[in-house]
Amino acid sequence: DEFPNFAMKNIRSVEDIFPVFRELFQKETA
């Protein structure tokens, strides 16, 4: 029961963080 819930939370966190990380990465390389 806990593992699927943890996976969902983890995926949601990555989806929230990824755009921000990508924006920072583009600034670094720009």
C-alpha positions as CSV (number, residue, x, y, z in Angstrom):
1,D,0.0,0.0,0.0
2,E,2.7,2.5,0.9
3,F,4.9,1.9,-2.1
4,P,2.5,3.1,-4.8
5,N,1.6,6.1,-2.7
6,F,5.3,7.0,-2.3
7,A,5.8,6.5,-6.0
8,M,3.0,8.9,-6.8
9,K,4.4,11.5,-4.4
10,N,7.8,11.1,-5.9
11,I,6.6,11.4,-9.5
12,R,4.5,14.5,-8.5
13,S,7.6,16.1,-6.9
14,V,9.7,15.5,-10.0
15,E,7.0,16.9,-12.3
16,D,6.9,20.0,-10.0
17,I,10.7,20.4,-9.8
18,F,11.8,19.5,-13.3
19,P,10.6,22.7,-15.1
20,V,12.4,24.8,-12.5
21,F,15.6,22.7,-12.8
22,R,15.4,22.9,-16.6
23,E,15.0,26.7,-16.5
24,L,18.0,27.0,-14.2
25,F,20.0,24.7,-16.5
26,Q,19.1,26.8,-19.6
27,K,20.3,29.9,-17.7
28,E,23.6,28.2,-16.9
29,T,24.3,27.1,-20.5
30,A,23.0,30.3,-22.1
